[in-house]
């Protein structure tokens, strides 16, 4: 079956309703509005959520040795630190994804970073390892909702012709790692116990990890101010359409046009002849104002041609008695809160929301997407867990070790410097992904090729690691950083594209959660394999990545030319 026909049938099943003209018309209207200042701003603001995700993940990797030393945690128990974070990420991805499909995208958009900032600050004051892990669980719960929800928000506002820009959100993901690596290089060595740490007073000399957590909490709070104070985001028009709130859809689209300067790519045409009944849906009338046939000036958009008295509503004006999306109602607020609480706790309703993902048309796609997220996360995390440990233990014996004078932090500085180089190498991959997805390769083959070459880079790294040649190790890890960033950029773009808006938050949330579960298992497996060989975890990572590449090729829906 052709991809377009296949996908259209799948959408009908996924939404329990035929893909009617309103969805087609909404996609046309979004395309007519074009890509302007509003869309560039939400690209940046949604990107902050992705930045926060990897910022804190990199933070955990950087501070793990310092926390282990501070609380005298054994090697067998230190894994609880990353496991607590990943457990929170798993729960957060599931919770925020479900809530965004039930109550709107703005719920997660407004609160995920707030939760993250609060628990990050609490973690910086943790008096014990147990309390610290509990705070990391709370931190993960907040951070876990950023990627699935923010990606869906950006996708649902931009025209189909600009959907390749979704991969640019991964640039923010890479910058999150870079930001943490820079701060770690500046904060951790001078405020941590020296390399020769015998007799170090951890209460006075080993608080760099606390300073780093507090700094990242303040950075996240600044993001909250930008997202909630500097710019007020509107509810997703596609979510509003799924809730049959068509008047609100028109309000949102008009506000976008005004924010962009009051111009669109296309123009209004005359409304249909005949009288409009007072009960006619606003969207039915307003949708006739947009036609992709010809281009005209912005003055033609400002006010449509003749309007009857019952529909006297200009293109850039809306009646004051229609409440703005996202604003609470004045009187029924208490009832609304109670119903939302009951809905959030309705487990059976949440389970029913999964049924559209397993219709005959979508079952294969759903299973493959979740499998890809699990395999990629397992293979990638195994290497990331291995990398810091290898960097700290790769120093050759003899002259290099003798250079570590008492009170020196040179070894720590070298480790965080190499981690920074690895993080920076991922930035070009995200940018390259934005170009590749619109080539003849499309999403699927671009994703598969980048994953295959990520596996090749890991094999090269495993071979060069045995040579103790620093520049070869750094170069091969940088190549893996570039290809893995390219791989993730396309995965993150393809996943929300392939699911219908009615189930997008749930599907992406579960995919992200399965990746987080794999992240919990990966360090445990890698730890056991390291007892056998230092390169065995990397070869297993290669096998997992190549299995995921094969799964990518088996995906039945190419989303490059599909509007969703």
N, C-alpha and C positions, 0 to 999 in steps of 0.2 A: 504494500500500500504506500502511495506517495506520502512524504513527510507531512505536507500541509493537510491532506485529507486525514491522515492518521491522527495528527495532533488535534484537528477540529473535532473529531469524534471523541477523543479522549477528554477534551474540555467539556463536552456535553455531559459525559458521565461524571466527571469530577465535580461539576457544579450542580448536578441533579437537575439541570435545566438547560434547554438548548441555548447555544451561543446566539442570542438574539441580536437584532440590529443595534440595540443600545450599546453593547460591548464594541461592536464594529465602529459605531459612530464615535464612541469615546476615544478609541485609538486614533481615529481620523482627526478628531478635535485636538488631541494632544500633539499629533504631528503638525497640525496647522499652526499651533501656537509656537512650535519650534523650540530651540534650545537657547535660552537667554540667561540673564543675570540671576534669575531665581534658581535655575537649574545648576549654575556654577556654584551658587551659595550652598545648596543642599548637598552637592558633591563634597564640598569641604566639610560641612557639618556632619554628614553621615560618615565621612572618612575619619572623623575624630573617634567614632566608636570603634572602628577597625584599628586605629592607632592605639587606643587604650587596650584592646585585646592583646596584641603582641607586645605592647610595652610591659604589661605585668607578667606575661609568660617569660619574657627575657629576664625580667627582674628576678623571678624565682630561680632561674638557672644561675644568675650571677651571684646571688646572696647565699645559695645553698651551702657552700663550704664555710662561709662566715657564721651562718646560723648554727651549723653543726658544731663548730668550735665554741660558740657562745654558750649553748645549752648542754654541751658535752653529750651529744647524741651519738649513738653507735651507728655503724654503717647499716646494720639491719633495720634500724628504725627511721633513719633519715628519709627513706622513701615515702613515709607518711606525709611529708611536707608537700611534695608534688602531687601525691594521691589526693590529699585534701583539696588542693586547688582544682584538680581535674574533676573530682566529684561535684564540686560547686559549679564548674563549667557545664557539666552534663545536666545537672538539675536546672541551671539557668537557661540553657538552650531549649530544653523541653518546655519549661514554664513560660518564658517570654514568647516563644513561638506560638503556643496555644492561646495565650492571652491576646496576642496581636490579631489572631484570626477571629476571636470572639468579641473583643472590645475595641479594636482599632490599633493601628500602628503607633499612635502617639503615646499610648500607655507605656510601652517599652522604651520608646525614644526619650521620654522625659525622665524615666526613673532608673534605667540601667547604670548610667554613669554616677548618679547620686549614690546608689548602693555601693558601687565600686569605690568611690572616694571615701565614704564613711568607714568601710571595713579596712581599707588600706591604711588609713590613719590609726585605727584601733590596733592593727597588726604592728605598727611601729612602736607601740607602747606595751606589747605583750610581755608579761612577766615570766612566762614559762613556755616550753615548747608546745604543750597541749593547747594552751590558749592561742598561741600563734597559729597552729594548724586550724583551730576553729575559726579564726579570723580569715584565714585563707579560703576556707570553705565559703564564708559569706562573700568574700571578694570575688570568687569564681562565679557565684550565683548572679552577681551583678554583671560581670564582664561577659558571661556566657550568652547573654541575649543580644549583644551588640552586632555581631556579624550576621546572623540570620535575619534579624529585623531591619537593621539599617540598609542591608543590601536590597531587601524587598521594597523599602521605602523609596530608595533612589530609582530602582527599576520602574516603579509604578508611576513616577512623575515624568520620566524622560520619553521623548518620541522614539519610535522603533528605529529610526535611522541613526540614532545616537546611542543605541544600547551597548555598543562595544566599549563605551566609556565606563561601563560597570567594572571592567577589569582594572581601571585606574584606582578603584578603591583599595586594591592590593598595594598600590604605592604607599598609601597611608599605613597599611599593615607593616610594610618594610621599614618605614620611617619610625614606627613604634619601637622596633628592635634597635634601630640606630640611636634613637633618643636615649633609651635605657642604657645602651652600651657606652655612650658618651658620658652620661651621668655616673655610671658605675666606674669608669676609668678615672673620673675626677674625684669621686667621693670615697670609694671603697679602699684603695691602697693607703691613703694617708690617715684614714680613720678606722683601720683594722689592725689586728695583731700582725707583727712582721712575719716574714717567711720563716725565720727561726723563732718560733713562738713559745719557746719554753719559758715558763714563769710569767706569761702575759696576764695582766689583770683585765679580763674580758669586760668587766663592768665599766671600766674607764677607757680602755683602748680599743675595744671591738664594737663600737656603736655605729660604724659606717652603714651597716645594713638597715639600721633603724632610720638613719638620715635619708637613705635612698628611698625607703618606703614612704616616709613622710613627704619627701619632695615629689614623688609620683602622685601621691594623694592630692597635693596642692595643684599639680598640673591637671589632674582629672577634674578638680573643682573648677578650674578656669574653663575647661571644656563645657562643664555644666552651665556656667554663666553664658558662654557663647551660644549654646544650643537653646537655652530656655529664656535668656534675657535679651541678648543682642538681636536674635532673629526668631520670630514665632512661626514655626512650621505649621502648615495646614494638614488636615487629615488626608490620607491617600484617596484620590478620586475613585480608584478602582475598588478599594474597600467600601467606600460610600455607595457605589453602584451595587455591590453585592448585598448591601443592607437595604437596597431599594430607596436610598435617600438621594433621589435624582436632583431635587432642588439644591441640595448641598453640593452636589457635583458641579453644577453650573456656577455656584458661588465661588468655589475653589478655583475653577478654571478662569473665571473673570479676574480674580485677585492675582493669579499668575500673570495674566496678560497685562494688568496694571503695573505689577512689579517690574515686568520686563520693558515697560515703557509704552504700553498700550498699542503694540503692533503685533500682527501675526503674519504667518507666511501666506495665508490664503484669506479669502474674503467672504463676507456674508452675501447670501443671495436672498431673494425675496421669499418671504414665508409662503407656505402653501395657501392657495386661494380657499375661501370659505371662512365661515365664522368659527372662532375658537370657543369652545365651551369653557365655562368658568372652572370646571373641575379638571380640565386638561392638564396633564403633568407638564411642569415647566421644562423639563429636559426634552420632552417630545417636540416642543416648539423651538427651544433654543438650539436643538441639534440641527434644525433646518437652516440655521443661520450660518453654518459652516459648510463650505463646499471646496474641494481641492481642485476646482476647475481652472480658476484664473487668479491672478494676483492684482491687487489694487492697493491704494494708499491706506494709511492708518485711519484717515478721516472716514473712510467707508465702513471701517470696523466700529468706530465709536458709537454709531447708532444705526440699527437696522432700518430698512425701509418701513413702509406703513405697518403700524401696529394697531390692533383694536384696543378699545378702552380697557377691556378686561385683562389685556396682556401688555399694558404700557410699561415695558421694562427694557431699558437699553442694554446694549452689550456690556458696558462697563459700569452698570449700576445694578443694584439689587434691592429688593424691598427690606425695610428695616425690621419687619416683623418676622423674617426668617432668621432663626438663630444661626450664628456662624459655627461651622464645624469645630469640634474640640472644646467649645465653650459650654460650661455646665448650664443646664436649665435652671430657671430661677425658683420655681415652686416644687416640681416633683423630684428635687434633688435627693431627699432622704430615701424615697422609694427606689430611685435609680441606684443608689449605693447598695441598698439591701439586695436588690435583684442581681447586681453585679457580683456581690459576695457569694450569693447562692449559685450563680452561674459558674464562678471560678472553682467552687467546690463540687460541682456536679461531674463526678468521674465518668458516669455512663455517657453523658453528653460529649465529653472529651474523647472517649473511645469511639463514639459514632462518627466523630469528625475525621477519623482515620479511614473510614470505609471507602470514600472516593479515591483514595490512593491505590486501592487494590482492585479496581475495576479491570476487566480484561485488557483494555487498551493501555492502562497506566501501570499495571502490575510489574511488567518487566522493567520499565524505566525506574520505578520506585525502588525495586530490589537492587538493581545495578547501581543506582546513585548511592544508596546507603552502603553497599558493599565497597564502592570506590572510596567513599569518605573513610571507612574503617581501615582499609588496606593502606591507603596513602598516609593516614595519621599514624598507623602502627610503624610503617617503614620510616617515615620522617622523624618521628619522636625517638626511635631507637638511636638514630644518628645524633640527634641533638643532645640526648642524654649522655651519649658516649663522648661527644666532642669536648666538653669542658674537662672531663676527667682525663682524657688523653692529653689535652694541652698542658695541664698541670703536672703531668708525669712524664712528658716526652723529653725533658732536659737530659742531655747526654751526661754520663758521669765524667768526673775529672775536672778539667779547668773551669767549665761553666758552673759547676756546683761550688767550686772554691770561691767564685766571685760573689756568692751570697754572703755578704758580711752581716754581722749581728745587727738587728734592727732594720734590715733592708726590706723593701717591698718590690724589688725589681722583678721577681718571678710573678707576683700578682699583676703587676703592671703589664708584663708581656702577655699574660693570659687574656686580660681584658682588652688589650690592643688587638690581638688576633681575633677576638670575638667581635670587635667593632668592624674589622675588615670583612669578616664573614657576613655581618649584618648589612653593610653598605653594598656588598655585591648583589644583594637581592633586589635593589631598586631598579636597575635596568630591565630585569625580567618582567616586572609588573608593567612597565611601559611597552616592552616588546609584545606582551600579551594583548594589549589594546589594539595593536596593528594586526597581529596574526589571526585573530578571531574573525576578521572581515575579509580575509583572503580566501582563495579557493579551498584551503584546508578546512575552513569552518571551525566551529567550536570543538567538535569531537576529535578530529585528527590533530588539531593543534594541541589539544590536551594530551592525547596519547603520545605524540612525538616528544613533547617536553618531558613527560614522565619517563619515557624510555631513556632519554639522554641523562636524566637525573640519576637513573640507575647506573649508567656508564660512568658518570662522574664519581659515584660512590666506589665503584670497583677501582678506579684510578687512585682515589684517596687511600683505600686499603693497601694498595701496593706501595704507594709512596710513603705511607706511615712507617713502614719498616726500615726505610733508608735513613731516618733521622735528619733529613735535609729539610730545614724549616721552610724555605721558599717553595719547594715542591708541595709540601703539605698545605701551606697557605693557599697556593694557586688552585689546587684540586678542590679544596673546601670552598673556595670562592666560586668555582664553576658549578659546584653543587648548589650553592646559595642562589646563583642566577637561574639555573634550570628549575629548581624546586619552587622558586618564587613565580616563575612563569607558569608552572604547572598549577599552583594554587590559585593564581589570578584567574585562570580560565575555569577551574572547578567552581570557584566562588561566583563567577558570572553565569555559568551554565545552569547551576542548580536552581536559582530562583526563576530563571527564564523558562524552564521546562515545565513548571507547575502552574496551574491556574491560580489566579489571585485569591479565590475562595479557600484554597488549602495551602497557599504558598508559605505562610508563616509556620504552619504546623510541619509541613514537609521539610522545610529548611532547618527548622529547629531540631527535628529528629535526626536529620543527617548530621548536623553539627554535634548533637549529643552522642551519636555513635562514634564520631571521630574522637570525642573526649573520652569515651569509655576505652577506646583503643589506646589513648594516651595514658590511661591508668595502667593498662596491662603491659605496655611497651617497656617501661623502666624495670619492671619485675623480670620480664623475659631477658632483657639485655643484661641485667645483673647476674643472672644464672649463667648466661653464655660467656660473660667476661671471665668467669672462673675457668672456662675451658680454653678460650682464645680471645685475644683483644680484637681480632678482625672478624670473628664469627658473627657478632651482631650486625656488622655492616653487610656481610654477604646475605644474611637473612633479610635485611632491609632492601637489598637489590631485588631479591625474589618477590617480596611483597609489592614493590613498586612496579615490577614488570607484570605481575598478576593484575594489578589495577589498570595498567595500560591495555591489557587484553580485554578487560571489562569495559573500558571506555570505547573501544572499537565496536563492541557489541551493543552499544546504546542505539535504540531505534529512531530517536528523534533528533534531527539537527535543527537548532533554534535560530540559525543565522538570519533567515528570511521570514521568521514567524513573529507576528505581533501578539503580545500577551500582556 
